[in-house]
Amino acid sequence: MDETDCVVVGGGPGGAVLAYLLARAGRRVTLLEARSDFARRFRGDSLAPAVMDWLDTLGLADDVLARPHATADAFTWHTPTASYRVADYGRASARFPHYVLLPQPEFLGLLTGRAQDHPGFRLEMSARVNELVEEGGRVVGVRYRAADGEVREVRAPLVVGADGRFSQVRRLGGFDTEELGAGLDILWFEVPRRDTDPPLSGLDYFAVPGAAIVALGQGATWQLGYVIPTGTVARAREAGVGPVVELARDRMPWLGDRLDALTAFTDLTLLNVRITRLPHWYRPGLLLLGDAAHVISPVGGNGINIAIADAADAGNALVPALRAADAELDAACRAFEVRRRAVSDAEQRSQVRAERGSLERMERGDPRPAWILRLAAAVPPIARAFGTRSASAIAIPDPSPAVLGAR
């Protein structure tokens, strides 16, 4: 049996950020990741201007920018007859007036690599948590199956579930969930990116009557997402890959022969879009954050950023609380939930409205964005205000002196 100050389950953006912050501040932290590597595909890769500013404060922004990435200075909605620049990020940050699109494995590798510079950090891959250890009504650790097949136990004053939308820790902890509804799912694929490709804004949405495709520019690839109504994947599978290729060729003809590799429906990855709310994120000794606590839709591209902001807030709160009595740790976790719930609830309400509106327009064959977005595109100051608000809505707090002062 091992002992540490905090066990973080899930090596995604929220878990990796929190583990790095705790290790940097001198706390002992064990990060357990169920997969054998960080090679996630078609997950959140867009770092908001506010997150880049936060990383800059920690001395990590230049490390991020040294890795293969792309930038997106706006969100643009394209129809067959017009393009609408509905959100402009030019005023969202003085140094980073754009989203940074960095493949998630690069980001996670950077964070865990930096965390390993600190003696209190331990990362274990292929570690599948299968049981919570409880004593006297508190969670005091986890049991997990390690890569060698051995069942091991690690104990800590706090276990943090940061293991995503299908959280095992959430299930083991008995947390209730409430589905808020989602109208759209996405079929993802990727193609190589070339220097001769047109300079899109980086976050682009191509809509035609009854269908749409998302294009996200990255360092070496384009991530493309074919949008379908929720619950229609069987119908899409029956239709095959043809409609996807046809729409991509029609709206992005410059992709040319790169689409020839898309030959079967199995070449697509389904992302079930869910918007899930939990009545509670905390019970004594167990805290949830990121998509484990509040599943955020891909709409707006802020799921990864809200998870990072959750971790930034949790890091500030937990650095002192992990060395305190149980009552103080409980109070810190409950206060964290109150602060971050306000952010996630607002984002989820906005996403429900956006998805329902998009589905309604898709069903009636109207490829245009909502009228308020058309207004923003027609009045650049409104587009800049929308971009600034969207990029800052994650409410990421500045690092605390305890976190910032440690190296």
ZITAHU-V864474 format. One record per helix or strand. SS is the DSSP state (~ for helix, > for strand). FROM is the first residue (numbers start at 0). TO is the last residue. Records with the same first field share a line. If there is no record, write none. Layout:
BEGIN
SS->FROM-TO / FROM-TO
END
This chain:
BEGIN
>->1-2 / 5-8 / 28-31 / 45-46 / 68-71 / 73-77 / 82-87 / 98-101 / 120-123 / 127-134 / 137-144 / 150-154 / 157-160 / 177-178 / 183-191 / 201-207 / 210-216 / 220-228 / 268-270 / 275-276 / 281-282 / 285-287 / 293-294
~->12-23 / 48-56 / 60-64 / 103-114 / 167-171 / 232-238 / 241-250 / 252-260 / 264-266 / 289-291 / 298-300 / 302-320 / 325-362 / 370-377 / 379-391 / 400-403
END
